[in-house]
Amino acid sequence: MGADAVFRVEGLRKSFGQNEVLGGISLELHSGEVTVLMGANGAGKSTLVKIISGVHEHGGGTMQLAGEDFDPQDFDPKSPAEAIRAGVVTVHQNINDGVVADLDVATNLTLDRLSGKCASLLFKPGYVRAQARAVADRMGLTLDLKARVADLSLADRQMVAIARAMAHQPKVLILDEPTSSLSSAEADRLFSLIDRLRVQGVAILYISHRMSDIRRLADRIVSMRDGVISGVFDQKPLDYEGAVNAMLGRKIHLDRVVARNSARAVFTAEGLQLSHGSKPISMTLGAGEVVAVTGLVGVGKTALAETLFGVRRLLAGTMHMDGRPYAPKSAREAIAAGVFLVAKDRAESGIVGGFNIERNISLPFLKRMSGFSVMKRRAERAAARRQIDELGIVCRSEKDELSALSGGNQQKVMVARWMSQSSRLFILDEPFQGVDISARRDIAAKLRASADGRATLIFVTEIDEALETADRILVMSEQTIVGEHRNAEIDLDRLLAEVAGGPLNSAA
């Protein structure tokens, strides 16, 4: 192990049945260094992390963790708790793996101490709150410690999960897509914390597809492809393009979106109000048009998506679909009207982990695929296979359980579910969250290629995702639309000022 190496894996292998997922991974993590791990969905990143964190046993190879004076010790955890006690702490991409939703913030932040070997038999609320406040202060967390985690926003739950991990004062910290649900301010707070951990000598493995994160944090980049390391980039300045090409196994080219115009309106909204006191929203979405709504986390994008889908009450305003009044009181009514939604939080509102791909895709449309209360299995299977082929879902067959797929392929299944049937308005809330560049472009290309005959509305935080996908871009701030841009020769300075909460554009 290198002089400043805190953690090392050598020749690590893992297979599930006949499928070899890791084919001999060798990797070192160094004290005070952020190693960014990049890999396409299905490259083996999640499996590697689960082995390191004690969720899976490996099928060959060795792991070593530095002890006193960097003396290497064998490391082979049989459970996440064992890995944590050794000083290897992981914040998984699925936020629910890092928090207990029914408990309050204070208990979540101190849960590992309360259940550890040194825990007292007597529960002391005052002690718990004091310990939790100390953890929160170190993290810069300003949440109400008495608030139930289930009642927090996705971003706040993510911050609680990260703060809980920091409470262990780890030697090795693994962060899997930690900024996927964070606003710019929250991400900056996380980055500042990572900088402090660097100074303290913590070795950090940071898994991300966001180039803004990578450029801000990376001391070196490790690319994975097909279960092996395909490139290591540690020479300054870092070769970001080379790392992406090594991850994908080919050069990636940005295809410029040729913005389309639509003369026929599918959906119109007038004077929509998302909350008391917010400014009204009006929009028109045309047939064959892909429109992106961008803005910071917390500006109301998800609230607007849920209002259009009938799961959130409309305070004011009117909507029309194909010229007819549209006022759904439930998701069922929205679906019946041809309005589909790919929800933001796939773990809570999307996937059914115990169901296979086929059933996850057909789930909202079981009635359409049934006759006389008998499921038409052939139609269900054909729909799943068609979507697997068209979206490039990496799996053995449509019978694979969704929980066995990588996060990016799970996301593709969620998109495939709603693309398996025709819609009039197709809404996607952060459809590229947690997916790699290649998968993102697969999804974007499929959305554009299939856009004829419907209106498509995509809610994204990352401006690059809007630029690569949409014909028009709407900017949200403080629960209203503050800017509109046709995706051709866009004034990026103006767009960024609107995203940052600049003055409202009176023409929007």
C-alpha positions, 0 to 999 in steps of 0.5 A: 500500500502506498505511503499515504494510502488509507484503503486499497482493493486488489483484484476484487471480483464478484459474480451473480450466477453466471454474470461477472459484475467485477472482473478484478478491480484494483484501487487505492484511496489516499489520505486527504484526497478525493477520488472521483469514480465514474462509470456508466450504469451497469459498470459495477460501481454500486456492486463495488461500493456494496462490497466495501461497505459490507452489504455483499461478500466479494468473490475473490481479491483482497481489501486492506485498511490502514491502521496505526502509522498506515500499517495495512490491515486486512479488511473484509466486513460482513455487515455495514455495521462492521464496516462502520466500526472499522472506519469505512462509512457510506452514504448511498444514492438511495436516501432511504438507506441512510435515514429512518423516515419515521424518527425525528432528525435528532434521533437519526443523527445519533441513532448509531450511538444509541444502538452501539455497544456503549449505548445506555439502557435508558433513553435520555432525550436531552442527551440525544438532542445535545449530541444531535445538535453537536453533529448538526453544528459541525455539518452546518445543518439548521433543521428543526431537530424535532422534525420527523424525517418523513416530513422533510424535503428530499434535499433535507433528508439527503443532508440528514443522511450525510450528517449522520455519516459524518458523525462517525468521523470516518477514515474512508467516506464513500459518497454515492451521487450526494448532490443529486437532490441538493440545491446549489447552496446545500451542495456548496455546504457539502463541498466545504465540509469535504474540504475540511475532511481533506485537511483532516486526512479522510480518504473520500471516494466520490461517485458522480456524473455531474461535471460541476461536482467533478471539476470542483472536487476531484484530485483524481478520477478513476473510470470504470467500464464493464466491471474493470478499471478503464482509466486513472487520471491524476495528472494536473490538469485533469483530463475530464474528456479522457475520463468520460471517453474511458468510462464509455469506451468511445468518444462522446459527441454532443449532438446539437438540438435543432429546436422545433416549433409547434403550431398546434397546442396540446396543453394550455394553462392560465393563471396557475397558482402553486401556493398562496402569494405566489405569482401565477403561471401560464404556459402553452405546450405544443404537439411534438414539442419537448419543453424543459423547466429548469431552476434551483431545488425548491423553486416549485418544479415538483409542485408544478409537476404534481399539480399537472398530474392531479396529485396536488390541489390547484389553488387557482387557474385553469388548464385545457387539454386539446381545447377541453377543460382539464382539472384532474382530482387524482392521478387516476383521472390524469392518466385517463386523460392521457397525462403521465408522470415519471416521478422524481423519487423513484424509490418512493413513488416509482419502482416496486423492487420486488417486481420484475421489469415486465410487471413494473412497466405494465403496473399502471396499465394492468386494466388495459392489458386485461380481458375479462379480468385475465392478464394478457401476458403476451402483450405485457411481455411484448411491451417490456421487451420493446422498451428494453430494446428501445431504451437500451436497458441493461438486463438479462431479460424482462423477468429480472427483478428491478432491485437487481438493476443499477440505479440508471437502469432502474430509471430507464425502466421508470421512463419505459413504463410511461412510454409503453403507452401513448400519452397526450402530455408526458411529464418527467421530473428529474428523469436524468437524476443519478444516471450516467452521460450515456444513459442520459442521452439514450433517454433524451434521444428516445424522448425526442424521437417519440415526441410526435403527437404529444407534448413533453414537459421535463423538469431538470435542475441541471441546465446542461440537461435542458440544453441537450434535450429541449426545444424550449426552456422555461426558467422557474424561480419562487414558484413561477415562470421567470424566463422563456428561451427557444433552444437556439443561440441562447443568451446563457448569461441571461438564463443563469441570472434568471435561475439565480433569482434575477428580476422577472422577465415581463415577457415570460 
